[in-house]
Amino acid sequence: MPNRTWITRFVVDRRGFFYAAIGAILPALKIRPASAAEEVGSVQEVKGDAFAEAEGRRRNLQRSAPLFLKDIVATGPDARLVLHLGSATTLQLGSSARLTIDRFLVNVGGDITLQSGPILFDRSEDAAPVDMQFHGSFGLIAVRGTRFFAGPSAGVFGVFVARGAVTVSAAGTEVVVRAGEGTNIPLMGGAPSAPTPWGAERIRNAMQSVQ
């Protein structure tokens, strides 16, 4: 396998998704969680309503707002949010998405819990790989330097790989999904479908849901 084809792993578990959040900057004041959580990134772009919540404090998000560990991030209907983690990782959130940055170490990796909505993970192709895990009711995605979509697609939970490869495991079934292919998990606890190329329209719809 080429060095730049990094494999991710998607293993279904039964845990529910939780919120994620990011720090924010209010006029003339940089607000941090009371425990002074570690800053791990920033908001690169926001369209529509988006907010962060940590330790019972909720704040609206704006561009350049810092991201902190344990924050809860949520987007409103028709909103879009782009998060920049570390130096080379971008995470795009679509409408009504929620996730938590549970752990993140620059150039090492981390854990994120996804509750709802579509996401697009992108690790720069020329950057060193990091170990990231995305937890959710449909599974666990373990990531190393790749670009993939995960979330609602064509009425199911879909995983599509734009660059690299992922291993998807659920209900005792494991499939390897390579660039240009996708797999479907129709129900929580269901097995992933055999990887097949996604059509141009489905790919376009998936990407539009996060852009």
Number of C-alpha atoms within 10 A of each C-alpha: 7 6 6 17 17 18 21 26 23 25 22 25 17 13 14 14 20 19 23 26 27 34 34 27 17 13 7 6 8 11 16 20 20 10 8 10 15 16 17 20 23 22 22 18 16 19 17 14 18 24 21 25 23 24 11 7 12 18 17 17 28 22 16 17 22 24 26 28 24 24 25 25 29 30 26 17 12 14 20 23 29 21 24 20 24 17 13 18 23 20 18 23 27 28 23 18 27 27 28 28 25 19 17 22 17 14 16 12 18 18 20 24 24 27 22 23 20 24 28 24 19 21 22 15 16 9 13 13 20 20 16 21 21 23 26 23 19 26 24 25 24 21 28 24 27 25 25 24 23 21 25 19 18 12 10 14 19 21 27 30 25 18 21 23 26 29 17 30 21 21 13 11 14 17 18 18 24 21 17 19 21 27 24 24 21 17 12 17 16 16 20 26 17 15 18 14 15 15 11 10 9 13 20 11 13 24 18 10 23 23 17
